[in-house]
Amino acid sequence: FVDAEVDDVLVAVRDTADGRIVGCVRSTPAPQIASLPSSREEYQIDKLPPELLERTQVLTRFAVLRSHRRTLASYVIMRELYRYSLSEGLLVSLQSCEPGLYAHYLRLGFRPMGAVHQSSQGGFRIPMVHVHHDRAHLERVGAPLVKLLPRDLPLPTASSR
């Protein structure tokens, strides 16, 4: 949906030594791309009920410079994105990952939503979902993001946005 007119938020991380941006991820409200056939297929948007779609974001363009891939850069990006998601009342994040990054995203609390498929942009992808308030799952997989989920935070309802 590069050509689509959408709102988005970019979360980035800087190297503390030189101040340059070394990684980022883009968050787009799912309702804004739900009508695009390629997005529905790539992110399995149709699997979500309309009332949940309103509180869902789609993550794209997650990238970390090769020189920083073995650092905490990707975790810092996801930590800040998770904080943003909770503060905005978002319930779900969808993304499409390359098979080589599958284990990394599982560790962060994502789950597969469908089978590996050929992406319209080339290569293979796996549609994944992150349910932000699923403490039991985050704890079960040892996701470090669970530390950011307040224990006294009530489960969200339709009126708690």
C-alpha positions in Angstrom: 0.0 0.0 0.0 2.9 2.3 -0.8 0.8 4.3 -3.2 -2.3 4.6 -0.8 -2.9 7.7 1.2 -2.7 6.4 4.7 -1.9 7.7 8.2 1.1 6.1 9.7 3.5 6.3 12.6 7.2 5.5 12.3 9.0 4.2 15.3 12.8 4.4 15.0 15.9 3.7 17.1 19.1 5.6 17.1 22.6 4.4 17.8 23.6 6.0 21.1 27.3 6.3 19.9 26.7 8.4 16.8 23.0 9.4 16.8 22.2 7.9 13.5 18.9 6.0 12.9 19.7 2.3 12.7 16.2 0.7 12.5 12.5 1.5 12.2 9.0 0.0 11.7 5.9 1.6 10.2 2.5 1.3 11.9 -0.6 1.9 9.8 -4.3 1.7 11.0 -5.7 -1.5 9.6 -9.0 0.0 8.5 -7.2 2.3 6.1 -5.8 -0.6 4.1 -8.5 -3.3 4.7 -10.1 -2.6 1.3 -6.9 -3.2 -0.6 -6.9 -6.8 -2.0 -3.1 -7.2 -1.7 -3.2 -6.0 2.0 -6.1 -8.3 2.9 -4.2 -11.3 1.5 -0.8 -10.4 2.8 -1.9 -9.6 6.4 -5.0 -11.8 6.6 -7.1 -8.8 7.6 -10.3 -10.6 6.6 -9.8 -12.9 9.6 -10.6 -10.1 12.0 -14.1 -9.0 12.9 -14.9 -5.4 12.0 -15.1 -4.3 15.6 -11.5 -5.6 16.2 -10.2 -4.1 13.0 -10.8 -0.6 14.3 -8.2 -1.3 17.0 -5.7 -3.0 14.9 -2.4 -1.8 13.3 -0.5 -3.3 10.4 3.3 -3.3 10.8 5.5 -2.8 7.7 9.0 -1.8 6.8 10.6 -3.3 9.9 14.2 -2.9 9.2 17.5 -2.8 11.1 20.8 -2.0 9.6 23.0 -5.1 9.1 25.6 -3.7 11.5 23.0 -3.6 14.3 21.1 -6.8 13.8 22.9 -8.6 16.6 22.2 -5.8 19.0 19.1 -4.8 21.0 17.9 -2.5 18.2 15.0 -4.6 17.1 13.9 -5.2 20.7 14.0 -1.4 21.4 11.9 -0.7 18.3 9.3 -3.3 19.4 9.3 -2.1 23.0 8.5 1.5 21.9 6.0 0.3 19.4 4.3 -1.8 22.1 4.2 1.2 24.5 2.6 3.3 21.7 0.1 0.5 21.0 -1.0 0.2 24.6 -1.3 4.0 25.0 -3.4 4.2 21.9 -5.8 1.5 23.0 -4.7 -0.8 20.1 -5.5 -4.5 20.6 -3.8 -6.2 17.8 -0.8 -5.9 15.5 -0.6 -7.7 12.1 2.5 -8.2 10.1 3.9 -10.4 7.4 7.4 -11.8 8.1 10.0 -13.6 6.1 10.5 -17.3 7.1 14.0 -16.5 8.3 12.7 -14.1 10.9 9.8 -16.3 12.1 11.5 -17.5 15.3 12.5 -13.9 16.2 8.9 -12.8 16.0 7.6 -15.8 17.9 9.9 -14.8 20.7 8.4 -11.3 20.7 4.9 -12.8 21.2 3.6 -12.9 17.6 1.8 -16.0 16.3 1.2 -17.3 12.8 -2.2 -16.5 11.3 -1.8 -18.6 8.1 0.6 -20.6 6.1 3.7 -19.4 4.3 2.8 -17.9 0.9 4.4 -16.2 -2.0 4.2 -12.5 -1.4 3.0 -10.1 -4.1 6.2 -8.2 -3.5 8.4 -11.2 -4.1 9.7 -13.9 -1.7 7.8 -15.8 0.8 6.0 -14.5 3.9 4.1 -15.7 6.9 1.1 -13.7 8.2 1.5 -13.0 11.9 -0.6 -11.5 14.7 0.3 -10.0 18.1 -2.5 -9.8 20.6 -1.3 -7.0 22.9 -3.1 -8.0 26.1 -2.6 -11.7 26.0 -0.4 -11.9 29.1 -0.7 -15.7 29.3 0.8 -16.2 25.8 3.5 -13.5 26.3 4.6 -15.2 29.5 4.4 -18.7 27.9 6.8 -17.7 25.1 9.0 -15.6 27.3 8.3 -12.4 25.4 10.2 -9.6 27.0 7.4 -7.2 26.1 5.2 -8.7 28.9 7.1 -6.5 31.4 5.4 -3.5 29.8 1.9 -4.8 30.2 0.6 -3.5 33.6 -0.7 -6.3 35.8 -3.7 -4.2 36.9 -4.6 -3.2 33.3 -8.2 -4.4 32.8 -8.9 -6.3 29.6 -10.1 -3.9 27.0 -13.7 -3.7 26.0 -15.4 -1.9 23.1 -16.0 1.1 25.3 -12.6 1.3 26.9 -10.8 3.0 24.0 
